[in-house]
Amino acid sequence: MKICFVNLASGYSGGENQTFFLADQLLKNKIEVIAVTNPKSLLTRKLKSIGIKTVCSNHPLRGHLSPLLRNVDVVHAHDGRAVHWASIHKTLFKTPFIVTRRIDNLIRENSFTHWSYGQADQLVGISSKICTVLSNFVSNKSKIELIPSSPISYGLKQESIDREKNKYLGQFIVVQAASLLEHKGFDTSIKAAKLLKDQNIIFLFLGEGPYRNHLMKLAEGLSNVLFLGKQNDMGNWFKIADCIILPSKNEGLGSVLLESMLAGTPVIASNTGGIPDIVKDRKTGLLISPNDEKQLASAIQELSKNNQLKSELVNNAKEFIKPFYIENTSKKYLHIYKRILDTSSYDV
């Protein structure tokens, strides 16, 4: 079986991370994988590092004639522009394709996008909210399946963990790790920090993005808010943090929450988008209303004072996410590929 992953994003965030780890898992299952990726993306370099050959493309019209794409069985589109690329490729070569959609935004209403999604042989949403978005956009609801993102574990360096912990001795460490975008709710976090400024609670923001200057201005005068930029050693930061927050205004699922749960760090997140699929209030985490800094501050304060609750949330979350492991979700994708090809000659 030969699968072609397509992801034309120029940056590298949660969706690209999930693309990489699924490709890596398929390789471990002895599935041949090639990729069509943006030459500017870190994803291209990461895929090459594990032996996956790549076709460079930054546009849906480019890359289709590469010799590497001969005899591809299924195309798997992993971002919005990849859907268009896959639909064009199917028109040219009759190669079936599936789409994994990871954002809960409404899909753009135009004839080309409708046609592209309509050409897909299978549509996958990573949360129930995204499946609803897909269901409202396409006529054939039977094409839609829910397969969540998978938690990813990272390496640890105890020396680095101890060094960072020592910087904030005696403080409850709240970490928000995400691109600095408006919908991620950093403004709510800063307002919550203002409410908690007289307590031993510090907010560490890990990420970069176009909203940075606005957020730094919003946080002026707050000694309990630090912008530390994008971090690559997230395994360490999950151990440094006393809790991870994601007070998003909208969110497809929130892979950082899954990763935090796997690492054993409690989470607080907004009751929006696909987040309630994984954060069950007071069971696997704490849910708050979007844009509600008072609820966020109260939830952080409660976790900082209630070690029993922290322990219960961590233990419940670790058990809850076991079906989300990449070993399980990759099998679901393998079954889809097999079903599309309508053959039983592959051992899944």
C-alpha positions as CSV (number, residue, x, y, z in Angstrom):
1,M,0.0,0.0,0.0
2,K,1.4,3.4,-1.0
3,I,-0.1,6.5,0.7
4,C,0.6,10.1,-0.2
5,F,0.3,12.6,2.5
6,V,-0.4,16.2,1.4
7,N,0.1,19.2,3.7
8,L,0.8,22.5,2.0
9,A,1.0,24.7,5.2
10,S,4.1,26.8,5.4
11,G,4.3,26.8,9.2
12,Y,4.4,24.0,11.8
13,S,1.8,23.7,14.4
14,G,-0.5,21.0,15.9
15,G,-1.9,19.8,12.6
16,E,1.6,19.4,11.1
17,N,2.8,17.6,14.2
18,Q,-0.1,15.2,13.9
19,T,0.6,14.7,10.2
20,F,4.2,13.8,11.0
21,F,3.5,11.3,13.8
22,L,0.8,9.5,11.8
23,A,3.3,9.2,8.9
24,D,5.9,7.9,11.3
25,Q,3.5,5.3,12.7
26,L,2.4,4.1,9.3
27,L,6.1,3.6,8.4
28,K,6.4,1.4,11.6
29,N,3.4,-0.6,10.2
30,K,5.4,-1.2,7.0
31,I,3.2,1.2,4.9
32,E,5.0,3.1,2.2
33,V,4.4,6.8,2.6
34,I,5.4,9.7,0.4
35,A,4.5,13.4,0.9
36,V,3.6,16.6,-0.9
37,T,4.7,19.4,1.4
38,N,5.6,23.1,1.5
39,P,9.3,23.5,1.1
40,K,9.3,26.3,3.8
41,S,7.7,24.0,6.4
42,L,9.6,22.2,9.1
43,L,7.3,19.3,8.3
44,T,9.3,18.7,5.1
45,R,12.6,18.4,7.0
46,K,11.1,16.2,9.7
47,L,9.5,13.8,7.1
48,K,12.8,13.6,5.3
49,S,14.6,12.8,8.6
50,I,12.6,9.6,8.9
51,G,13.2,8.6,5.3
52,I,10.0,9.8,3.7
53,K,10.5,11.2,0.2
54,T,8.8,14.5,-0.5
55,V,7.5,16.4,-3.4
56,C,7.8,20.2,-2.8
57,S,4.6,22.2,-3.5
58,N,3.1,25.4,-2.1
59,H,0.1,25.5,-4.4
60,P,-2.8,23.0,-5.2
61,L,-1.8,23.1,-8.9
62,R,1.9,22.1,-8.4
63,G,3.6,18.8,-8.0
64,H,1.1,16.5,-9.6
65,L,3.4,15.2,-12.3
66,S,6.3,14.2,-10.0
67,P,7.5,10.6,-10.8
68,L,7.4,10.0,-7.0
69,L,3.6,10.0,-7.2
70,R,3.3,7.1,-9.6
71,N,1.3,4.2,-8.3
72,V,0.0,6.0,-5.3
73,D,-3.0,4.1,-3.9
74,V,-4.6,6.8,-1.7
75,V,-4.0,10.5,-1.1
76,H,-4.5,11.8,2.4
77,A,-5.1,15.6,2.6
78,H,-4.1,17.2,5.9
79,D,-4.9,20.9,5.5
80,G,-7.3,23.1,3.6
81,R,-5.2,23.7,0.5
82,A,-4.3,20.0,0.4
83,V,-8.0,19.2,-0.1
84,H,-7.9,21.2,-3.4
85,W,-4.6,19.5,-4.4
86,A,-6.1,16.1,-3.8
87,S,-9.3,16.8,-5.7
88,I,-7.3,18.0,-8.7
89,H,-5.0,14.9,-8.5
90,K,-8.1,12.7,-8.4
91,T,-9.4,14.4,-11.6
92,L,-6.0,13.9,-13.3
93,F,-5.2,10.3,-12.2
94,K,-8.4,8.9,-10.5
95,T,-6.5,8.5,-7.2
96,P,-9.0,8.3,-4.3
97,F,-8.4,10.6,-1.3
98,I,-9.4,11.2,2.2
99,V,-9.4,14.5,4.2
100,T,-8.6,15.0,7.8
101,R,-10.1,18.4,9.0
102,R,-8.6,19.7,12.2
103,I,-10.3,23.2,12.6
104,D,-13.9,23.9,13.6
105,N,-14.3,27.0,11.4
106,L,-17.1,27.0,8.9
107,I,-15.8,25.8,5.6
108,R,-15.5,28.5,3.0
109,E,-18.6,28.7,0.8
110,N,-17.6,28.7,-2.9
111,S,-18.1,26.3,-5.7
112,F,-14.5,25.1,-5.9
113,T,-14.4,24.2,-2.2
114,H,-17.8,22.4,-2.5
115,W,-16.5,20.5,-5.5
116,S,-13.2,19.6,-3.8
117,Y,-14.9,18.2,-0.6
118,G,-17.5,16.5,-2.7
119,Q,-14.7,14.6,-4.5
120,A,-13.4,13.1,-1.3
121,D,-13.9,9.4,-0.7
122,Q,-13.8,9.9,3.1
123,L,-13.9,12.9,5.4
124,V,-12.5,12.7,8.9
125,G,-13.1,15.2,11.7
126,I,-10.9,15.1,14.8
127,S,-13.8,16.1,17.0
128,S,-17.6,15.9,17.1
129,K,-17.8,19.6,16.4
130,I,-15.8,19.3,13.3
131,C,-17.8,16.4,12.1
132,T,-20.9,18.6,12.5
133,V,-19.2,21.3,10.4
134,L,-18.5,18.7,7.7
135,S,-22.0,17.3,7.9
136,N,-23.5,20.7,7.3
137,F,-21.2,21.2,4.2
138,V,-21.4,18.0,2.2
139,S,-24.5,16.1,1.0
140,N,-23.2,12.6,1.6
141,K,-23.1,12.3,5.5
142,S,-22.0,8.6,5.3
143,K,-18.5,9.8,4.2
144,I,-17.8,11.4,7.6
145,E,-16.0,9.6,10.4
146,L,-14.5,10.9,13.7
147,I,-10.9,10.0,14.5
148,P,-9.4,12.2,17.2
149,S,-5.8,13.5,17.3
150,S,-3.3,11.5,19.3
151,P,-1.3,12.5,22.3
152,I,2.4,12.7,21.6
153,S,5.1,12.1,24.2
154,Y,8.4,14.0,24.2
155,G,11.8,13.4,25.7
156,L,12.7,14.8,29.1
157,K,15.8,16.5,30.4
158,Q,15.6,16.6,34.2
159,E,18.4,19.2,34.4
160,S,16.4,21.6,32.3
161,I,13.2,20.9,34.2
162,D,15.0,21.6,37.6
163,R,16.6,24.7,36.2
164,E,13.3,26.2,35.1
165,K,11.4,25.1,38.2
166,N,14.0,26.9,40.4
167,K,13.3,30.2,38.6
168,Y,9.8,30.1,39.9
169,L,10.2,28.5,43.4
170,G,7.1,28.9,45.6
171,Q,4.9,29.8,42.7
172,F,2.1,27.9,41.0
173,I,3.2,27.7,37.3
174,V,0.4,28.1,34.7
175,V,1.5,27.4,31.1
176,Q,-0.3,28.3,27.9
177,A,1.5,26.8,24.9
178,A,0.0,28.0,21.6
179,S,0.5,30.3,18.6
180,L,-0.2,33.9,19.7
181,L,-3.5,34.2,17.8
182,E,-6.6,36.0,18.8
183,H,-8.8,32.8,19.0
184,K,-6.4,31.1,21.5
185,G,-7.7,33.3,24.3
186,F,-4.5,34.8,25.6
187,D,-6.3,38.0,26.4
188,T,-8.6,36.0,28.7
189,S,-5.5,34.5,30.4
190,I,-3.9,38.0,30.9
191,K,-7.1,39.3,32.4
192,A,-7.2,36.2,34.7
193,A,-3.5,36.9,35.6
194,K,-4.5,40.5,36.6
195,L,-7.1,39.0,39.0
196,L,-4.5,36.7,40.5
197,K,-1.6,39.2,40.6
198,D,-1.4,39.3,44.4
199,Q,-1.1,35.5,44.7
200,N,1.9,33.2,44.1
201,I,0.7,32.3,40.6
202,I,2.7,32.9,37.4
203,F,1.6,32.7,33.8
204,L,4.2,31.5,31.2
205,F,3.2,32.0,27.6
206,L,5.0,29.7,25.1
207,G,4.5,30.7,21.5
208,E,4.9,33.3,18.8
209,G,2.4,34.9,16.5
210,P,0.9,38.1,15.0
211,Y,-1.0,38.9,18.2
212,R,2.2,39.2,20.3
213,N,2.5,43.0,20.4
214,H,-1.2,43.5,21.3
215,L,-0.9,40.9,24.1
216,M,2.3,42.4,25.5
217,K,0.6,45.7,25.7
218,L,-2.4,44.2,27.4
219,A,0.0,42.6,30.0
220,E,2.0,45.8,30.7
221,G,2.7,46.1,34.5
222,L,1.9,42.5,35.3
223,S,4.9,40.9,36.9
224,N,3.1,37.5,36.9
225,V,3.0,37.2,33.1
226,L,6.0,36.2,31.0
227,F,6.3,35.7,27.2
228,L,8.9,33.0,26.7
229,G,8.5,32.5,22.9
230,K,8.1,29.2,21.1
231,Q,9.6,26.2,22.8
232,N,10.7,23.0,21.2
233,D,11.2,20.9,24.4
234,M,7.6,20.6,25.3
235,G,8.1,17.4,27.3
236,N,10.1,19.5,29.8
237,W,7.4,22.2,30.0
238,F,4.6,19.8,30.7
239,K,6.7,18.7,33.8
240,I,7.5,22.3,34.7
241,A,3.9,23.4,34.6
242,D,1.5,22.9,37.5
243,C,-1.3,23.2,35.0
244,I,-1.8,23.8,31.3
245,I,-4.5,26.2,30.1
246,L,-6.2,26.7,26.8
247,P,-9.0,29.3,27.1
248,S,-9.7,29.4,23.4
249,K,-12.6,31.2,21.8
250,N,-12.9,28.3,19.3
251,E,-10.8,25.2,18.9
252,G,-10.9,22.1,16.7
253,L,-9.7,19.8,19.5
254,G,-6.6,21.1,21.2
255,S,-3.7,18.6,20.8
256,V,-1.7,20.4,23.5
257,L,-4.4,19.2,26.0
258,L,-4.0,15.6,24.9
259,E,-0.2,15.9,25.3
260,S,-0.6,17.5,28.7
261,M,-2.9,14.7,29.8
262,L,-0.4,12.1,28.6
263,A,2.4,13.9,30.5
264,G,0.4,13.9,33.7
265,T,-0.3,17.7,33.9
266,P,-3.9,18.8,34.7
267,V,-5.7,21.0,32.2
268,I,-8.1,23.9,32.2
269,A,-9.8,24.8,28.9
270,S,-12.8,26.5,27.3
271,N,-16.1,24.7,26.8
272,T,-16.0,25.3,23.0
273,G,-15.4,23.5,19.7
274,G,-14.0,20.0,20.1
275,I,-12.5,20.6,23.6
276,P,-15.4,19.0,25.5
277,D,-14.7,15.7,23.6
278,I,-11.6,15.3,25.7
279,V,-12.0,17.6,28.7
280,K,-14.8,16.3,30.8
281,D,-15.5,18.8,33.6
282,R,-14.1,17.8,36.9
283,K,-13.2,14.4,35.6
284,T,-10.4,14.8,33.0
285,G,-9.9,18.5,33.5
286,L,-11.7,21.8,34.3
287,L,-14.0,23.5,31.7
288,I,-14.7,27.2,31.7
289,S,-16.8,29.4,29.5
290,P,-14.9,31.2,26.7
291,N,-13.9,34.8,27.4
292,D,-14.5,34.4,31.1
293,E,-11.5,35.5,33.0
294,K,-13.2,35.1,36.4
295,Q,-14.0,31.4,35.7
296,L,-10.4,30.9,34.5
297,A,-8.9,32.6,37.6
298,S,-11.2,30.6,39.9
299,A,-10.3,27.3,38.3
300,I,-6.5,28.1,38.5
301,Q,-6.9,29.1,42.1
302,E,-8.8,25.9,42.9
303,L,-6.1,23.7,41.3
304,S,-3.4,25.6,43.2
305,K,-5.0,24.7,46.5
306,N,-6.5,21.3,45.9
307,N,-3.8,18.6,45.4
308,Q,-6.4,15.8,45.6
309,L,-8.4,17.3,42.7
310,K,-5.2,17.6,40.7
311,S,-4.4,14.0,41.3
312,E,-7.9,12.8,40.4
313,L,-7.9,14.8,37.1
314,V,-4.5,13.5,36.1
315,N,-5.3,9.8,36.8
316,N,-8.7,10.1,35.1
317,A,-7.2,11.8,32.0
318,K,-4.5,9.2,31.6
319,E,-7.0,6.4,31.5
320,F,-9.5,8.4,29.3
321,I,-7.0,9.1,26.5
322,K,-5.7,5.5,26.0
323,P,-8.0,4.9,22.9
324,F,-6.5,8.1,21.4
325,Y,-3.0,6.7,21.3
326,I,-1.4,6.8,17.8
327,E,-1.3,2.9,17.7
328,N,-5.1,3.0,17.8
329,T,-5.9,5.9,15.6
330,S,-3.4,4.8,12.9
331,K,-5.3,1.5,12.7
332,K,-8.5,3.4,12.0
333,Y,-6.9,5.3,9.2
334,L,-5.5,2.0,7.8
335,H,-9.0,0.5,7.8
336,I,-10.2,3.6,5.8
337,Y,-7.4,3.2,3.3
338,K,-8.2,-0.5,2.9
339,R,-11.9,0.1,2.6
340,I,-11.4,2.8,-0.1
341,L,-9.2,0.4,-2.0
342,D,-11.8,-2.4,-1.5
343,T,-9.3,-5.1,-1.1
344,S,-8.4,-7.6,1.6
345,S,-4.8,-8.1,0.5
346,Y,-3.3,-5.9,3.1
347,D,-2.7,-7.0,6.7
348,V,-4.1,-4.3,9.0
